[in-house]
């Protein structure tokens, strides 16, 4: 997989990777529907399971075929975000897709803290955050444990999609350290912290929603959608 076969975006701070060659119209359908679903799911509050349920239900209404779901608990400590993502998705990805994913995170980690993509991702993690006792996070506190979640969608060359939500805890205020340091820990409530969805988009069904969604999103397409050019080394 070469540089031209990986295209990466941040959609409301959620990561979307296109592996392989896809048409611009198909990419836009994925980006617009996920952005809209994410914005609506955020209204459900900070509970990550409720967010996930709302997000997937909205996508299903737009013509996403939800092929399979997997929910499980994974224990980890002092882990990097990239390593957790690989552990959660590795069995479902080809070697080239895994290499592309690692290269994306490598590129992401080298960006300056004020890069638009980094700011969008950190803002999403901060917006999802609550303290370890499940009270709403106090923005002025620097010492409490912070629990949050990241969402990543991989669009494969055959147009199938793999979406994973990973909940985790970081022992410090959310900063760019989450992207490049081993600071992630399992949330200590024993609940499921990995949610995996395999799906595909019925483009014919989605066609009826295409223009209405574009109109509803309005300037969110400029303010909440960032194009990121990753440069994987896999060939």
N, CA, C and O of each residue as an XYZ file, in Angstrom:
940
protein
N       0.855     -1.186      0.000
C       0.000      0.000      0.000
C       0.888      1.231      0.000
O       1.698      1.407      0.910
N       0.749      2.094     -1.013
C       1.604      3.259     -1.098
C       0.905      4.498     -0.587
O      -0.245      4.443     -0.151
N       1.602      5.608     -0.644
C       1.091      6.857     -0.067
C      -0.252      7.249     -0.642
O      -1.113      7.755      0.077
N      -0.443      7.019     -1.946
C      -1.679      7.431     -2.590
C      -2.854      6.524     -2.239
O      -3.995      6.839     -2.576
N      -2.592      5.398     -1.562
C      -3.646      4.456     -1.227
C      -4.105      4.553      0.226
O      -4.817      3.672      0.708
N      -3.709      5.599      0.919
C      -4.199      5.859      2.261
C      -4.600      7.316      2.360
O      -3.801      8.209      2.077
N      -5.819      7.552      2.754
C      -6.324      8.907      2.902
C      -6.948      9.012      4.282
O      -7.799      8.197      4.638
N      -6.541     10.000      5.062
C      -6.966     10.088      6.457
C      -7.688     11.402      6.730
O      -7.346     12.446      6.174
N      -8.698     11.326      7.599
C      -9.490     12.496      7.971
C      -9.755     12.471      9.475
O      -9.745     11.411     10.100
N      -9.992     13.646     10.043
C     -10.529     13.810     11.378
C     -11.925     14.382     11.227
O     -12.096     15.489     10.716
N     -12.926     13.627     11.672
C     -14.325     14.022     11.549
C     -14.897     14.227     12.942
O     -15.150     13.259     13.658
N     -15.102     15.485     13.332
C     -15.508     15.818     14.700
C     -14.537     15.203     15.700
O     -14.932     14.777     16.785
N     -13.255     15.163     15.320
C     -12.221     14.619     16.176
C     -12.106     13.112     16.142
O     -11.273     12.548     16.852
N     -12.921     12.435     15.331
C     -12.847     10.987     15.170
C     -12.015     10.664     13.933
O     -12.075     11.381     12.934
N     -11.240      9.583     14.002
C     -10.306      9.234     12.932
C     -10.994      8.361     11.889
O     -11.650      7.378     12.232
N     -10.842      8.724     10.607
C     -11.360      7.923      9.502
C     -10.239      7.716      8.496
O      -9.678      8.679      7.974
N      -9.913      6.456      8.227
C      -8.856      6.106      7.287
C      -9.442      5.361      6.093
O     -10.155      4.371      6.260
N      -9.136      5.842      4.885
C      -9.538      5.175      3.653
C      -8.325      4.416      3.120
O      -7.329      5.025      2.730
N      -8.410      3.092      3.104
C      -7.341      2.264      2.555
C      -7.736      1.811      1.151
O      -8.856      1.347      0.937
N      -6.822      1.946      0.200
C      -7.142      1.600     -1.177
C      -7.714      2.791     -1.928
O      -7.806      3.893     -1.388
N      -8.091      2.563     -3.158
C      -8.593      3.635     -4.018
C     -10.117      3.705     -3.923
O     -10.812      2.710     -4.125
N     -10.620      4.895     -3.613
C     -12.063      5.118     -3.512
C     -12.427      6.410     -4.238
O     -11.626      7.342     -4.305
N     -13.631      6.456     -4.773
C     -14.083      7.659     -5.456
C     -14.334      8.774     -4.452
O     -14.607      8.516     -3.279
N     -14.241     10.011     -4.918
C     -14.508     11.156     -4.045
C     -15.941     11.134     -3.531
O     -16.198     11.514     -2.388
N     -16.875     10.691     -4.369
C     -18.280     10.669     -3.953
C     -18.489      9.664     -2.820
O     -19.235      9.939     -1.881
N     -17.840      8.506     -2.901
C     -17.965      7.511     -1.835
C     -17.328      8.030     -0.541
O     -17.903      7.878      0.537
N     -16.152      8.636     -0.645
C     -15.508      9.206      0.538
C     -16.403     10.255      1.188
O     -16.553     10.276      2.410
N     -16.988     11.112      0.386
C     -17.853     12.152      0.936
C     -19.063     11.558      1.643
O     -19.475     12.046      2.695
N     -19.633     10.506      1.065
C     -20.785      9.867      1.708
C     -20.400      9.331      3.085
O     -21.158      9.480      4.043
N     -19.230      8.711      3.187
C     -18.769      8.196      4.478
C     -18.499      9.339      5.445
O     -18.934      9.305      6.596
N     -17.784     10.345      4.974
C     -17.412     11.465      5.839
C     -18.626     12.241      6.328
O     -18.702     12.594      7.505
N     -19.564     12.505      5.449
C     -20.729     13.309      5.819
C     -21.650     12.547      6.775
O     -22.133     13.114      7.756
N     -21.891     11.273      6.494
C     -22.795     10.504      7.355
C     -22.179     10.282      8.736
O     -22.888     10.361      9.739
N     -20.876     10.007      8.810
C     -20.243      9.809     10.115
C     -20.167     11.110     10.902
O     -20.334     11.107     12.122
N     -19.918     12.213     10.220
C     -19.873     13.504     10.908
C     -21.228     13.836     11.506
O     -21.317     14.242     12.665
N     -22.281     13.666     10.723
C     -23.621     13.979     11.215
C     -23.994     13.074     12.387
O     -24.515     13.547     13.396
N     -23.725     11.763     12.255
C     -24.044     10.828     13.327
C     -23.260     11.150     14.597
O     -23.793     11.043     15.701
N     -22.001     11.543     14.441
C     -21.176     11.889     15.592
C     -21.692     13.129     16.308
O     -21.742     13.167     17.537
N     -22.071     14.137     15.542
C     -22.574     15.368     16.144
C     -23.857     15.110     16.932
O     -24.045     15.666     18.014
N     -24.743     14.266     16.388
C     -25.983     13.965     17.099
C     -25.726     13.082     18.317
O     -26.339     13.273     19.367
N     -24.815     12.113     18.174
C     -24.525     11.219     19.294
C     -23.934     11.972     20.472
O     -24.148     11.600     21.625
N     -23.186     13.036     20.179
C     -22.567     13.828     21.249
C     -23.622     14.435     22.168
O     -23.359     14.685     23.344
N     -24.817     14.671     21.626
C     -25.894     15.216     22.455
C     -26.366     14.212     23.502
O     -27.022     14.590     24.474
N     -26.034     12.924     23.308
C     -26.461     11.890     24.257
C     -25.695     11.972     25.568
O     -26.056     11.314     26.543
N     -24.637     12.779     25.596
C     -23.859     12.946     26.817
C     -22.536     12.214     26.763
O     -22.095     11.796     25.693
N     -21.891     12.055     27.929
C     -20.543     11.519     28.007
C     -20.501     10.002     28.208
O     -19.424      9.408     28.165
N     -21.640      9.375     28.424
C     -21.651      7.920     28.571
C     -21.279      7.283     27.242
O     -21.981      7.462     26.246
N     -20.176      6.538     27.222
C     -19.630      6.061     25.959
C     -20.485      4.981     25.316
O     -20.552      4.899     24.089
N     -21.136      4.156     26.117
C     -22.011      3.132     25.556
C     -23.233      3.771     24.910
O     -23.644      3.360     23.824
N     -23.821      4.777     25.568
C     -24.978      5.466     24.995
C     -24.585      6.197     23.722
O     -25.340      6.211     22.750
N     -23.385      6.813     23.726
C     -22.891      7.499     22.525
C     -22.778      6.511     21.370
O     -23.220      6.797     20.257
N     -22.189      5.354     21.635
C     -21.987      4.326     20.608
C     -23.325      3.835     20.045
O     -23.475      3.685     18.832
N     -24.281      3.590     20.918
C     -25.583      3.106     20.468
C     -26.272      4.131     19.579
O     -26.828      3.783     18.537
N     -26.235      5.394     19.992
C     -26.857      6.449     19.188
C     -26.150      6.591     17.846
O     -26.802      6.706     16.808
N     -24.852      6.584     17.865
C     -24.046      6.742     16.648
C     -24.362      5.649     15.634
O     -24.629      5.943     14.468
N     -24.332      4.398     16.065
C     -24.567      3.290     15.136
C     -26.019      3.242     14.661
O     -26.274      2.877     13.514
N     -26.963      3.598     15.511
C     -28.367      3.617     15.103
C     -28.618      4.655     14.020
O     -29.372      4.404     13.080
N     -27.992      5.817     14.145
C     -28.163      6.862     13.133
C     -27.570      6.418     11.805
O     -28.189      6.603     10.758
N     -26.383      5.835     11.837
C     -25.771      5.349     10.604
C     -26.637      4.290      9.934
O     -26.768      4.277      8.710
N     -27.220      3.415     10.719
C     -28.085      2.375     10.180
C     -29.275      2.978      9.438
O     -29.701      2.445      8.414
N     -29.808      4.072      9.943
C     -30.935      4.734      9.267
C     -30.520      5.338      7.940
O     -31.350      5.503      7.047
N     -29.239      5.671      7.800
C     -28.749      6.306      6.575
C     -28.304      5.305      5.506
O     -27.787      5.709      4.464
N     -28.494      4.025      5.748
C     -28.117      3.051      4.735
C     -26.843      2.288      5.034
O     -26.332      1.571      4.173
N     -26.316      2.434      6.264
C     -25.187      1.609      6.664
C     -25.726      0.239      7.068
O     -26.611      0.141      7.919
N     -25.200     -0.799      6.466
C     -25.560     -2.162      6.852
C     -24.618     -2.613      7.954
O     -23.410     -2.719      7.743
N     -25.172     -2.879      9.133
C     -24.362     -3.256     10.288
C     -24.225     -4.773     10.290
O     -25.139     -5.485     10.706
N     -23.084     -5.261      9.827
C     -22.907     -6.692      9.584
C     -22.620     -7.492     10.847
O     -23.146     -8.593     11.010
N     -21.807     -6.964     11.731
C     -21.517     -7.682     12.986
C     -21.030     -6.699     14.039
O     -20.475     -5.646     13.728
N     -21.254     -7.071     15.292
C     -20.825     -6.258     16.429
C     -20.031     -7.125     17.402
O     -20.276     -8.323     17.542
N     -19.086     -6.491     18.060
C     -18.306     -7.185     19.085
C     -18.054     -6.223     20.233
O     -17.596     -5.100     20.026
N     -18.353     -6.666     21.435
C     -18.125     -5.861     22.638
C     -17.318     -6.714     23.605
O     -17.673     -7.862     23.876
N     -16.230     -6.152     24.125
C     -15.417     -6.929     25.047
C     -14.644     -6.018     25.994
O     -14.635     -4.796     25.845
N     -13.998     -6.643     26.965
C     -13.162     -5.923     27.930
C     -11.708     -6.292     27.685
O     -11.366     -7.467     27.557
N     -10.867     -5.286     27.621
C      -9.439     -5.492     27.421
C      -8.676     -4.776     28.520
O      -8.874     -3.583     28.747
N      -7.803     -5.506     29.200
C      -6.966     -4.913     30.249
C      -5.651     -4.422     29.649
O      -5.006     -5.139     28.884
N      -5.261     -3.209     29.995
C      -3.978     -2.677     29.562
C      -3.525     -1.615     30.555
O      -4.335     -1.035     31.279
N      -2.241     -1.374     30.577
C      -1.669     -0.380     31.491
C      -0.424      0.206     30.856
O       0.364     -0.512     30.242
N      -0.247      1.511     31.004
C       0.903      2.217     30.433
C       1.043      1.869     28.952
O       2.116      1.481     28.492
N      -0.062      2.015     28.214
C      -0.082      1.644     26.799
C      -0.145      2.877     25.914
O      -0.593      3.941     26.340
N       0.308      2.722     24.683
C       0.203      3.778     23.686
C      -1.093      3.592     22.912
O      -1.570      2.469     22.746
N      -1.665      4.702     22.435
C      -2.909      4.631     21.683
C      -2.763      3.742     20.457
O      -3.639      2.923     20.180
N      -1.675      3.891     19.724
C      -1.482      3.105     18.506
C      -1.452      1.611     18.806
O      -2.013      0.822     18.046
N      -0.804      1.203     19.907
C      -0.699     -0.218     20.227
C      -2.056     -0.804     20.607
O      -2.348     -1.955     20.281
N      -2.888     -0.017     21.297
C      -4.227     -0.496     21.664
C      -5.090     -0.642     20.421
O      -5.827     -1.619     20.292
N      -5.009      0.314     19.508
C      -5.785      0.228     18.270
C      -5.389     -1.018     17.483
O      -6.257     -1.735     16.986
N      -4.109     -1.278     17.368
C      -3.631     -2.455     16.640
C      -4.099     -3.738     17.323
O      -4.505     -4.689     16.656
N      -4.042     -3.760     18.651
C      -4.471     -4.957     19.370
C      -5.958     -5.220     19.174
O      -6.390     -6.371     19.106
N      -6.742     -4.139     19.083
C      -8.191     -4.283     18.943
C      -8.615     -4.663     17.529
O      -9.630     -5.334     17.344
N      -7.842     -4.238     16.533
C      -8.254     -4.424     15.143
C      -7.352     -5.372     14.364
O      -7.682     -5.767     13.246
N      -6.207     -5.741     14.953
C      -5.193     -6.480     14.209
C      -5.693     -7.740     13.539
O      -5.329     -8.003     12.393
N      -6.527     -8.542     14.225
C      -7.014     -9.789     13.651
C      -7.927     -9.570     12.459
O      -8.096    -10.466     11.631
N      -8.514     -8.392     12.364
C      -9.453     -8.118     11.287
C      -8.792     -7.456     10.079
O      -9.422     -7.329      9.030
N      -7.534     -7.034     10.209
C      -6.861     -6.270      9.162
C      -5.826     -7.114      8.439
O      -5.246     -8.041      9.004
N      -5.611     -6.776      7.195
C      -4.521     -7.390      6.456
C      -3.201     -6.793      6.929
O      -3.185     -5.781      7.629
N      -2.100     -7.422      6.545
C      -0.787     -6.911      6.944
C      -0.559     -5.502      6.406
O      -0.023     -4.648      7.112
N      -0.965     -5.255      5.154
C      -0.773     -3.932      4.572
C      -1.620     -2.883      5.286
O      -1.176     -1.754      5.494
N      -2.848     -3.263      5.662
C      -3.712     -2.324      6.373
C      -3.140     -2.002      7.749
O      -3.200     -0.857      8.196
N      -2.591     -3.000      8.415
C      -1.978     -2.761      9.719
C      -0.755     -1.864      9.595
O      -0.540     -0.992     10.437
N       0.045     -2.066      8.562
C       1.212     -1.217      8.332
C       0.786      0.219      8.051
O       1.410      1.164      8.534
N      -0.271      0.378      7.274
C      -0.771      1.718      6.977
C      -1.274      2.405      8.239
O      -1.057      3.601      8.433
N      -1.949      1.638      9.099
C      -2.456      2.188     10.353
C      -1.312      2.651     11.248
O      -1.380      3.730     11.836
N      -0.268      1.844     11.352
C       0.891      2.223     12.156
C       1.578      3.464     11.591
O       2.026      4.328     12.345
N       1.660      3.550     10.270
C       2.295      4.706      9.641
C       1.490      5.975      9.876
O       2.056      7.053     10.059
N       0.153      5.842      9.869
C      -0.695      6.992     10.166
C      -0.411      7.513     11.570
O      -0.231      8.716     11.757
N      -0.369      6.619     12.557
C      -0.104      7.059     13.925
C       1.304      7.625     14.061
O       1.523      8.564     14.826
N       2.245      7.071     13.339
C       3.603      7.604     13.367
C       3.623      9.042     12.863
O       4.265      9.905     13.462
N       2.921      9.297     11.763
C       2.839     10.655     11.221
C       2.084     11.579     12.172
O       2.469     12.732     12.368
N       1.002     11.060     12.762
C       0.197     11.867     13.677
C       1.019     12.310     14.880
O       0.910     13.451     15.331
N       1.838     11.404     15.393
C       2.638     11.695     16.583
C       3.697     12.762     16.343
O       4.161     13.393     17.293
N       4.087     12.975     15.091
C       5.143     13.938     14.796
C       4.600     15.335     14.497
O       5.377     16.277     14.341
N       3.280     15.478     14.416
C       2.713     16.791     14.143
C       2.898     17.721     15.349
O       2.928     17.257     16.488
N       3.021     19.025     15.102
C       3.090     19.971     16.222
C       1.768     20.022     16.966
O       0.717     19.725     16.400
N       1.823     20.399     18.236
C       0.626     20.395     19.082
C      -0.461     21.329     18.575
O      -1.638     21.129     18.874
N      -0.074     22.365     17.799
C      -1.065     23.321     17.308
C      -1.577     22.977     15.916
O      -2.272     23.789     15.305
N      -1.253     21.796     15.400
C      -1.779     21.379     14.104
C      -3.288     21.179     14.227
O      -3.775     20.731     15.266
N      -4.028     21.510     13.169
C      -5.492     21.431     13.219
C      -5.979     20.032     13.570
O      -6.908     19.883     14.364
N      -5.360     18.998     12.987
C      -5.782     17.629     13.254
C      -5.570     17.262     14.721
O      -6.422     16.615     15.331
N      -4.431     17.674     15.290
C      -4.139     17.363     16.692
C      -5.125     18.084     17.599
O      -5.663     17.488     18.532
N      -5.362     19.346     17.334
C      -6.295     20.112     18.160
C      -7.695     19.518     18.105
O      -8.393     19.480     19.118
N      -8.116     19.050     16.919
C      -9.444     18.455     16.777
C      -9.549     17.154     17.564
O     -10.560     16.902     18.221
N      -8.504     16.327     17.500
C      -8.520     15.053     18.211
C      -8.493     15.251     19.719
O      -9.243     14.597     20.443
N      -7.643     16.137     20.195
C      -7.575     16.411     21.634
C      -8.884     17.017     22.134
O      -9.348     16.685     23.224
N      -9.479     17.909     21.334
C     -10.755     18.518     21.717
C     -11.841     17.464     21.858
O     -12.670     17.549     22.764
N     -11.850     16.472     20.973
C     -12.842     15.404     21.066
C     -12.620     14.570     22.320
O     -13.580     14.242     23.017
N     -11.375     14.220     22.619
C     -11.074     13.455     23.825
C     -11.450     14.235     25.078
O     -11.942     13.658     26.048
N     -11.221     15.533     25.059
C     -11.588     16.364     26.201
C     -13.108     16.450     26.347
O     -13.634     16.418     27.459
N     -13.807     16.559     25.216
C     -15.265     16.646     25.261
C     -15.893     15.353     25.777
O     -16.957     15.387     26.397
N     -15.240     14.209     25.525
C     -15.743     12.916     25.982
C     -15.414     12.632     27.443
O     -15.944     11.685     28.023
N     -14.545     13.441     28.041
C     -13.935     13.075     29.320
C     -14.872     13.228     30.511
O     -15.702     14.134     30.579
N     -14.699     12.300     31.440
C     -15.316     12.389     32.758
C     -14.348     11.769     33.753
O     -13.434     11.048     33.353
N     -14.532     12.037     35.051
C     -13.559     11.517     36.008
C     -13.836     10.051     36.323
O     -14.884      9.524     35.948
N     -12.924      9.402     36.993
C     -12.975      7.953     37.194
C     -14.107      7.510     38.106
O     -14.406      6.318     38.183
N     -14.745      8.456     38.802
C     -15.888      8.104     39.634
C     -17.196      8.382     38.920
O     -18.276      8.331     39.509
N     -17.069      8.683     37.617
C     -18.229      8.875     36.733
C     -18.968     10.182     36.982
O     -20.104     10.345     36.536
N     -18.332     11.120     37.694
C     -18.875     12.460     37.775
C     -18.333     13.267     36.601
O     -17.283     12.940     36.047
N     -19.047     14.317     36.225
C     -18.580     15.144     35.134
C     -17.239     15.761     35.500
O     -17.043     16.242     36.616
N     -16.333     15.739     34.554
C     -14.962     16.192     34.784
C     -14.909     17.673     35.162
O     -15.544     18.505     34.515
N     -14.159     17.994     36.198
C     -13.920     19.362     36.627
C     -12.748     19.915     35.837
O     -11.620     19.447     35.990
N     -13.001     20.903     34.997
C     -11.971     21.421     34.095
C     -10.803     22.034     34.852
O      -9.705     22.140     34.306
N     -11.020     22.445     36.115
C      -9.957     23.104     36.878
C      -9.069     22.113     37.625
O      -8.028     22.488     38.164
N      -9.487     20.840     37.654
C      -8.701     19.852     38.392
C      -7.603     19.275     37.525
O      -7.854     18.927     36.371
N      -6.379     19.162     38.053
C      -5.244     18.622     37.312
C      -4.866     17.223     37.805
O      -4.056     16.545     37.173
N      -5.449     16.786     38.932
C      -4.955     15.575     39.557
C      -5.865     14.369     39.363
O      -5.394     13.236     39.463
N      -7.151     14.571     39.089
C      -8.053     13.442     39.019
C      -7.803     12.607     37.770
O      -7.287     13.098     36.766
N      -8.181     11.330     37.856
C      -8.055     10.440     36.718
C      -9.124     10.782     35.685
O     -10.259     11.102     36.037
N      -8.756     10.715     34.425
C      -9.652     11.111     33.351
C      -9.959      9.921     32.464
O      -9.055      9.244     31.974
N     -11.246      9.675     32.262
C     -11.681      8.607     31.381
C     -12.285      9.214     30.119
O     -13.015     10.202     30.190
N     -11.981      8.626     28.971
C     -12.494      9.151     27.708
C     -12.504      8.030     26.675
O     -12.263      6.872     27.019
N     -12.778      8.358     25.412
C     -12.847      7.334     24.370
C     -12.433      7.934     23.039
O     -12.616      9.126     22.793
N     -11.868      7.085     22.179
C     -11.496      7.484     20.832
C     -12.258      6.586     19.853
O     -12.499      5.413     20.138
N     -12.630      7.141     18.711
C     -13.345      6.392     17.680
C     -12.519      6.403     16.409
O     -12.055      7.454     15.967
N     -12.336      5.212     15.818
C     -11.564      5.096     14.592
C     -12.318      4.209     13.610
O     -12.802      3.137     13.975
N     -12.417      4.666     12.350
C     -13.057      3.899     11.292
C     -12.061      3.657     10.173
O     -11.422      4.589      9.683
N     -11.932      2.399      9.773
C     -11.072      2.025      8.652
C     -11.959      1.593      7.498
O     -12.739      0.650      7.627
N     -11.841      2.285      6.366
C     -12.584      1.934      5.160
C     -11.653      1.115      4.282
O     -10.650      1.630      3.788
N     -11.975     -0.143      4.087
C     -11.088     -1.050      3.383
C     -11.260     -0.919      1.875
O     -12.214     -0.306      1.397
N     -10.317     -1.508      1.130
C     -10.318     -1.360     -0.328
C     -11.571     -1.936     -0.978
O     -11.952     -1.510     -2.068
N     -12.222     -2.908     -0.315
C     -13.451     -3.493     -0.854
C     -14.712     -2.769     -0.380
O     -15.825     -3.262     -0.565
N     -14.533     -1.609      0.226
C     -15.602     -0.726      0.695
C     -16.257     -1.181      1.992
O     -17.191     -0.529      2.458
N     -15.810     -2.256      2.579
C     -16.322     -2.606      3.904
C     -15.636     -1.723      4.943
O     -14.545     -1.203      4.707
N     -16.289     -1.560      6.095
C     -15.796     -0.655      7.124
C     -15.629     -1.380      8.444
O     -16.419     -2.251      8.807
N     -14.590     -0.998      9.144
C     -14.324     -1.507     10.485
C     -14.240     -0.297     11.408
O     -13.366      0.555     11.247
N     -15.154     -0.226     12.381
C     -15.202      0.903     13.308
C     -14.968      0.399     14.721
O     -15.591     -0.572     15.151
N     -14.068      1.059     15.443
C     -13.769      0.646     16.810
C     -13.815      1.853     17.742
O     -13.254      2.908     17.446
N     -14.491      1.676     18.863
C     -14.489      2.672     19.930
C     -13.696      2.096     21.096
O     -13.993      1.001     21.574
N     -12.693      2.830     21.549
C     -11.830      2.386     22.636
C     -11.960      3.353     23.807
O     -11.629      4.533     23.684
N     -12.436      2.857     24.930
C     -12.522      3.663     26.147
C     -11.279      3.412     26.981
O     -10.803      2.280     27.068
N     -10.759      4.451     27.587
C      -9.543      4.294     28.375
C      -9.442      5.395     29.418
O     -10.242      6.330     29.445
N      -8.454      5.259     30.261
C      -8.203      6.225     31.321
C      -6.767      6.712     31.225
O      -5.845      5.915     31.048
N      -6.580      7.994     31.339
C      -5.245      8.585     31.395
C      -5.094      9.273     32.743
O      -6.013      9.953     33.201
N      -3.958      9.105     33.369
C      -3.771      9.602     34.730
C      -3.431     11.069     34.818
O      -3.130     11.566     35.903
N      -3.470     11.782     33.697
C      -3.139     13.199     33.693
C      -4.198     13.958     32.892
O      -5.063     13.358     32.253
N      -4.113     15.273     32.939
C      -4.957     16.095     32.073
C      -4.714     15.689     30.625
O      -3.586     15.376     30.244
N      -5.768     15.695     29.823
C      -5.642     15.250     28.438
C      -4.795     16.243     27.645
O      -5.152     17.412     27.498
N      -3.669     15.750     27.143
C      -2.762     16.547     26.325
C      -2.301     15.688     25.159
O      -2.785     14.571     24.975
N      -1.370     16.204     24.377
C      -0.831     15.440     23.255
C      -0.038     14.220     23.708
O       0.306     13.373     22.883
N       0.263     14.110     25.014
C       0.933     12.912     25.523
C       0.132     11.655     25.203
O       0.698     10.573     25.043
N      -1.195     11.804     25.110
C      -2.043     10.655     24.808
C      -1.673     10.060     23.452
O      -1.857      8.862     23.236
N      -1.158     10.876     22.538
C      -0.836     10.419     21.194
C       0.544      9.788     21.094
O       0.766      8.938     20.231
N       1.470     10.181     21.949
C       2.847      9.725     21.745
C       3.547      9.181     22.988
O       4.751      8.927     22.958
N       2.802      9.000     24.083
C       3.404      8.461     25.302
C       2.556      7.291     25.826
O       1.347      7.255     25.595
N       3.175      6.345     26.522
C       2.422      5.205     27.071
C       1.687      5.576     28.347
O       2.129      5.230     29.442
N       0.566      6.278     28.215
C      -0.148      6.806     29.379
C      -1.576      6.269     29.497
O      -2.320      6.707     30.375
N      -1.973      5.336     28.635
C      -3.340      4.838     28.647
C      -3.480      3.639     29.578
O      -2.623      2.757     29.614
N      -4.590      3.624     30.336
C      -4.855      2.561     31.297
C      -6.326      2.171     31.202
O      -7.172      2.996     30.858
N      -6.627      0.905     31.508
C      -8.004      0.438     31.520
C      -8.816      1.173     32.577
O      -8.354      1.362     33.703
N     -10.028      1.588     32.213
C     -10.938      2.187     33.185
C     -11.290      1.137     34.237
O     -11.589     -0.007     33.896
N     -11.255      1.520     35.504
C     -11.361      0.554     36.603
C     -12.802      0.279     37.023
O     -13.087      0.205     38.218
N     -13.708      0.127     36.073
C     -15.087     -0.198     36.435
C     -15.496     -1.590     35.956
O     -16.612     -2.036     36.221
N     -14.591     -2.276     35.250
C     -14.874     -3.626     34.808
C     -15.805     -3.744     33.622
O     -16.100     -4.854     33.180
N     -16.276     -2.620     33.095
C     -17.209     -2.657     31.978
C     -16.480     -2.904     30.656
O     -15.256     -2.799     30.578
N     -17.244     -3.229     29.634
C     -16.670     -3.376     28.300
C     -16.045     -2.063     27.869
O     -16.644     -1.003     28.050
N     -14.850     -2.120     27.300
C     -14.177     -0.898     26.882
C     -13.776     -0.924     25.414
O     -13.184      0.033     24.915
N     -14.096     -2.020     24.715
C     -13.823     -2.119     23.282
C     -15.126     -2.453     22.565
O     -15.783     -3.444     22.885
N     -15.497     -1.619     21.594
C     -16.695     -1.869     20.798
C     -16.292     -1.853     19.336
O     -15.739     -0.866     18.848
N     -16.568     -2.948     18.634
C     -16.118     -3.127     17.263
C     -17.322     -3.392     16.367
O     -18.184     -4.211     16.686
N     -17.365     -2.686     15.242
C     -18.477     -2.822     14.304
C     -17.942     -3.055     12.898
O     -17.081     -2.311     12.426
N     -18.447     -4.079     12.233
C     -18.167     -4.315     10.813
C     -19.411     -3.919     10.036
O     -20.518     -4.337     10.375
N     -19.233     -3.113      8.994
C     -20.391     -2.582      8.281
C     -20.045     -2.289      6.830
O     -18.900     -2.438      6.404
N     -21.052     -1.871      6.085
C     -20.877     -1.419      4.706
C     -21.958     -0.388      4.422
O     -22.962     -0.319      5.130
N     -21.748      0.408      3.389
C     -22.692      1.462      3.046
C     -23.475      1.065      1.805
O     -22.893      0.767      0.762
N     -24.803      1.061      1.925
C     -25.682      0.861      0.776
C     -25.827      2.208      0.079
O     -26.653      3.031      0.472
N     -25.027      2.427     -0.948
C     -24.985      3.747     -1.597
C     -26.311      4.124     -2.237
O     -26.662      5.303     -2.282
N     -27.055      3.138     -2.732
C     -28.356      3.440     -3.333
C     -29.328      3.963     -2.280
O     -30.039      4.938     -2.521
N     -29.363      3.316     -1.112
C     -30.242      3.778     -0.045
C     -29.798      5.142      0.478
O     -30.625      6.001      0.785
N     -28.479      5.329      0.576
C     -27.969      6.582      1.122
C     -28.266      7.768      0.202
O     -28.321      8.903      0.676
N     -28.456      7.538     -1.086
C     -28.621      8.630     -2.051
C     -29.767      9.567     -1.681
O     -29.719     10.756     -1.997
N     -30.785      9.048     -1.019
C     -31.923      9.892     -0.641
C     -31.585     10.854      0.499
O     -32.282     11.846      0.713
N     -30.498     10.547      1.236
C     -30.097     11.392      2.367
C     -28.968     12.354      2.007
O     -28.674     13.272      2.773
N     -28.337     12.159      0.865
C     -27.099     12.864      0.535
C     -27.267     14.388      0.593
O     -26.577     15.050      1.369
N     -28.140     14.932     -0.187
C     -28.306     16.389     -0.224
C     -28.868     16.952      1.076
O     -28.368     17.971      1.551
N     -29.899     16.326      1.679
C     -30.381     16.845      2.966
C     -29.298     16.901      4.043
O     -29.257     17.842      4.835
N     -28.418     15.891      4.075
C     -27.358     15.896      5.078
C     -26.362     17.016      4.828
O     -25.928     17.688      5.764
N     -26.000     17.216      3.573
C     -25.073     18.297      3.238
C     -25.652     19.633      3.701
O     -24.938     20.470      4.252
N     -26.930     19.821      3.476
C     -27.580     21.074      3.888
C     -27.620     21.207      5.409
O     -27.402     22.297      5.939
N     -27.896     20.112      6.113
C     -27.956     20.160      7.570
C     -26.576     20.418      8.186
O     -26.457     21.121      9.189
N     -25.552     19.849      7.583
C     -24.191     20.023      8.121
C     -23.687     21.445      7.920
O     -22.981     21.969      8.781
N     -24.030     22.076      6.813
C     -23.649     23.463      6.574
C     -22.165     23.703      6.751
O     -21.339     23.007      6.160
N     -21.823     24.701      7.578
C     -20.407     25.040      7.750
C     -19.638     24.043      8.606
O     -18.421     24.171      8.744
N     -20.322     23.040      9.191
C     -19.620     21.990      9.922
C     -18.669     21.224      8.994
O     -17.679     20.651      9.450
N     -18.974     21.219      7.696
C     -18.105     20.545      6.736
C     -16.745     21.237      6.641
O     -15.755     20.611      6.263
N     -16.695     22.522      6.980
C     -15.435     23.261      6.974
C     -14.787     23.310      8.353
O     -13.561     23.311      8.458
N     -15.591     23.350      9.405
C     -15.043     23.541     10.750
C     -14.762     22.238     11.497
O     -13.947     22.229     12.420
N     -15.417     21.141     11.120
C     -15.312     19.900     11.890
C     -14.753     18.731     11.090
O     -14.754     17.595     11.563
N     -14.278     19.006      9.884
C     -13.736     17.960      9.017
C     -12.351     18.386      8.555
O     -12.206     19.396      7.866
N     -11.326     17.612      8.936
C      -9.951     17.946      8.590
C      -9.343     16.820      7.763
O      -9.465     15.647      8.114
N      -8.690     17.180      6.665
C      -7.994     16.220      5.813
C      -6.565     16.092      6.318
O      -5.868     17.089      6.505
N      -6.137     14.853      6.536
C      -4.792     14.593      7.033
C      -4.076     13.698      6.032
O      -4.576     12.626      5.691
N      -2.916     14.126      5.559
C      -2.167     13.342      4.585
C      -1.129     12.500      5.286
O      -0.046     12.982      5.619
N      -1.464     11.220      5.514
C      -0.502     10.292      6.107
C       0.391      9.739      5.016
O       0.076      9.833      3.830
N       1.505      9.163      5.424
C       2.447      8.652      4.432
C       2.964      7.281      4.830
O       4.108      7.147      5.263
N       2.109      6.243      4.683
C       2.521      4.906      5.084
C       3.685      4.387      4.258
O       3.845      4.750      3.093
N       4.488      3.542      4.867
C       5.651      3.022      4.173
C       5.393      1.672      3.524
O       6.231      1.168      2.776
N       4.217      1.076      3.812
C       3.929     -0.248      3.251
C       3.740     -0.158      1.759
O       3.194      0.829      1.268
N       4.175     -1.163      1.023
C       4.051     -1.202     -0.420
C       3.257     -2.431     -0.839
O       3.039     -2.649     -2.031
